[in-house]
Every structure is written in C-alpha cells, then in structure tokens.
Amino acid sequence: MDNDDRQYELLKIYIKNMKRVKWRVQAIQDVIYGIRTTTYDFTDVEFCILQYRKVFELIALSSLVSDADVYKENLGNIEKMWNAEFIIKDIERIHPYFFPVAVRTNPNDRIDRAKWLSPTEPCLTKEQLIKAYAKCDRFLHEASPFVSNKQIYNEYYAIWEDIHKWEELVINLLGVHNVFLYSSDCLFHINMGGPDINSLPVGCVMEKVSEDEFFFDK
C-alpha cells in the first residue's frame, strides 16, 4: 500500500469517529433542550457527562488515528490506548501540532471564497479537553453517603452549566476543521455537515503544491 492509499484509509477511520462524535453530541442536545429525558434531572446530567467523556476520547483517538503509523512506531501498542489525557500528552511529544484546528470561510467574498479564516468564536482547546475530561471522571461513580444532598446538588448544577459550554466549544472546534499530519505537506480537511443529523461528516486529504506544480505547462 502506497502512502496516498494509507492516508485515505486513515481518513476513513477518522471520519467514522467524527460520525460517532456527531451522534453523541446530538444525543446530548436532545437531553439539554428537553426533546428527550432519562426521567430524572440527575440521570440526565450523568447521561450527558458519559457522552461527553466519550466525545473527548473520540477527539483524542482521532488524533491518534490521523498519524497512526508514526505513533505506533514511537508509542507501541496504540490499539490499547483509551485515556484521552494520556493520549494527548503522549502524541504531543511527537507531534506538537496534532490537535484539530477550526477553520472558517467567507462565502460572500468572491475572490477569497476558499481562503481559510480563523474562527471568531471560542473553540475547544486541548487544555480545556483535558480539564473537562477530568471533571467527567468525578461523576462516573456514586457519591459517598456521607456527602450532603445540598453539596451533591451544587456539584450537579455546576457541571450542568459546563455541559452547555462544552456543547458550543466542541461544535465550534469540529464544525469545519483541519488536522495537520506529521512531517508532511498533507492535512485532513473535515466538514461535519452542520446541525442536520442526516448530513454526515465528510473529508479529504489535501496536499500542499508548489507554484510550479499549480500551473499547467504552456
């Protein structure tokens, strides 16, 4: 398998992960906005936290997928890696620019319509992901019976506010984003398909070309 075929194979896995992210975010939104419920407020919170924990893991695992061969060579058995914080810290030592980069375009600009712009809205950073991932862990276990109901309520109320913030940050990051590949002039360009759940993520491998390669020979 040549390098191009391998990149497209990894891209397909990456897009598969992005589909799962989109489905999980949709499930979270259904609960946040009252379309569906798990019956109780506290189980609604716990459901969203579990989904976000998996979303954060999928983002980290997708970064691992994008340059799987490089990371396997340097880290060993990457198939057994699952902890988002450890994955991010491990691969950052190898490829500091691994994390997704949100991009925007201006459809009203006829000249630079395809030019990528930096987003003006806040997007999830890898530091925020690690911090949020750790917060989720605290709610995966039952509280001690010696903790007061008021304290438990306050903790659930506070994390519910975070759940709303994470929704915006994740969507802003992944809506349209690039993943710069290790030691190459290639990147994955991913479009999540907007809010329509039936419009699934798509992507392509893009390669930098020189000016000489860009223009046809006369």
C-alpha positions in Angstrom: 0.0 0.0 0.0 1.5 3.3 -1.0 1.4 6.4 1.2 -1.6 8.0 -0.5 -3.7 4.9 -0.1 -2.7 4.7 3.6 -3.6 8.3 4.2 -7.1 7.7 2.7 -7.5 4.6 4.8 -6.8 6.5 7.9 -9.0 9.4 6.8 -11.9 6.9 6.5 -11.3 5.8 10.1 -11.1 9.4 11.2 -14.4 10.3 9.5 -16.0 7.2 11.1 -15.0 8.6 14.5 -16.4 12.0 13.6 -19.8 10.4 12.8 -19.8 9.0 16.3 -19.0 12.4 17.8 -21.8 14.0 15.9 -24.3 11.3 17.0 -23.2 11.7 20.6 -23.5 15.5 20.5 -27.0 15.1 19.0 -28.0 12.8 21.9 -26.6 15.4 24.4 -28.6 18.2 22.7 -31.8 16.2 22.8 -31.4 16.0 26.6 -30.2 19.6 27.1 -33.1 21.0 25.2 -35.8 18.8 26.6 -36.5 16.7 23.5 -35.8 13.5 25.4 -35.1 12.7 29.0 -33.8 9.9 31.1 -36.7 10.6 33.6 -34.7 12.4 36.3 -32.6 15.5 36.3 -29.6 13.8 37.9 -29.6 10.9 35.4 -29.9 13.5 32.6 -26.7 15.1 33.8 -25.0 11.7 34.2 -26.1 10.7 30.7 -24.6 13.9 29.2 -21.4 13.5 31.1 -20.9 10.0 29.9 -21.5 11.1 26.3 -19.1 14.0 26.6 -16.4 11.7 28.1 -16.7 9.5 25.0 -16.7 12.6 22.8 -13.4 13.8 24.3 -12.0 10.3 23.9 -13.0 10.2 20.3 -11.3 13.5 19.6 -8.1 12.2 21.2 -8.3 8.8 19.5 -9.0 10.5 16.1 -5.8 12.5 16.6 -4.1 9.2 17.2 -5.6 7.7 14.0 -4.5 10.6 11.8 -0.9 9.6 12.1 -1.3 6.0 13.4 1.8 4.6 11.8 4.1 7.3 13.3 2.5 6.9 16.8 2.7 3.1 16.6 6.3 3.3 15.8 7.0 5.6 18.7 4.5 4.5 21.3 4.0 0.8 20.7 0.6 -0.8 21.1 -1.7 2.2 20.3 -4.7 -0.1 19.9 -5.0 -0.4 23.6 -4.8 3.4 24.3 -8.1 4.9 25.5 -7.4 7.6 28.1 -7.9 11.0 26.4 -5.5 12.9 28.7 -2.7 10.3 28.3 -3.2 10.1 24.5 -2.9 13.8 24.1 0.2 14.1 26.3 1.9 11.2 24.6 1.3 12.3 21.0 2.0 15.9 21.7 5.6 15.0 22.5 5.9 13.5 19.0 3.8 16.0 17.0 3.1 19.3 18.8 0.6 20.4 16.1 -1.7 17.3 16.1 -4.8 18.9 17.6 -7.7 19.8 15.3 -7.7 23.4 14.0 -11.1 25.1 13.4 -11.3 27.0 10.1 -14.0 29.2 8.5 -14.6 30.6 5.0 -16.3 33.7 3.8 -18.9 32.7 1.1 -19.6 36.3 0.3 -16.0 37.0 -0.7 -15.9 36.2 -4.4 -12.1 36.5 -4.6 -11.0 34.6 -1.4 -14.1 32.4 -1.1 -11.9 29.3 -0.5 -9.5 31.1 1.9 -9.4 29.6 5.4 -10.1 32.1 8.2 -9.6 31.7 11.9 -12.9 31.4 13.8 -14.0 34.4 15.9 -16.0 32.2 18.3 -14.4 30.2 21.2 -13.3 26.7 20.3 -12.3 23.7 22.5 -8.6 23.6 23.2 -6.6 20.6 24.2 -6.1 22.1 27.6 -9.9 22.5 28.0 -10.4 19.0 26.8 -8.1 17.5 29.4 -9.7 19.6 32.2 -13.3 18.7 31.1 -12.3 15.0 30.8 -11.1 15.0 34.4 -14.3 16.7 35.5 -16.4 14.0 33.9 -14.5 11.3 35.8 -15.8 12.6 39.1 -19.4 11.8 38.1 -18.8 8.3 36.9 -19.1 7.0 40.5 -21.8 7.3 43.1 -21.3 10.0 45.8 -20.4 9.0 49.3 -23.4 8.6 51.6 -21.7 11.0 53.9 -21.9 13.8 51.5 -24.9 16.1 52.0 -27.7 16.4 49.4 -27.0 20.1 49.1 -23.4 19.5 48.2 -24.3 16.9 45.6 -27.0 19.3 44.1 -24.5 22.1 43.9 -22.0 19.9 42.1 -24.6 18.7 39.6 -25.8 22.2 39.0 -22.3 23.4 38.3 -21.5 20.6 35.9 -24.8 21.2 34.0 -23.5 24.7 33.2 -20.3 23.2 31.9 -22.3 20.8 29.7 -23.9 23.7 27.9 -20.4 25.4 27.5 -18.8 22.2 26.2 -21.6 21.8 23.5 -20.6 25.2 22.0 -16.9 24.6 22.2 -17.0 21.1 20.6 -19.2 22.2 17.8 -17.1 25.3 17.1 -13.9 23.3 17.0 -15.1 20.4 14.8 -17.7 22.0 12.6 -15.1 22.5 9.8 -11.5 21.7 10.8 -8.1 20.7 9.7 -5.7 18.1 11.0 -2.1 18.7 10.1 -0.3 15.5 9.6 3.2 14.7 10.9 6.2 15.6 8.8 4.3 16.0 5.6 2.7 18.7 3.5 -0.7 17.0 3.9 -3.7 17.6 6.1 -7.1 16.2 6.7 -9.9 18.7 5.9 -13.1 17.7 7.6 -16.7 19.1 7.4 -19.1 17.8 10.0 -22.1 18.5 7.8 -23.7 21.2 10.0 -26.5 20.6 12.5 -28.5 18.2 10.3 -28.1 14.8 11.9 -28.7 13.2 8.5 -25.8 15.2 6.9 -22.8 13.1 7.9 -19.2 14.2 8.1 -17.1 14.2 5.0 -13.4 14.8 4.5 -10.5 14.8 2.1 -6.7 14.7 2.1 -5.2 17.9 0.9 -1.6 18.3 -0.2 0.5 21.4 -0.5 1.8 22.1 -4.0 4.4 24.4 -5.3 3.6 27.3 -7.7 5.3 25.3 -10.4 3.1 22.4 -9.9 -0.1 24.5 -9.7 0.1 26.0 -13.1 -0.2 23.9 -16.3 2.6 23.9 -18.7 2.1 26.2 -21.7 
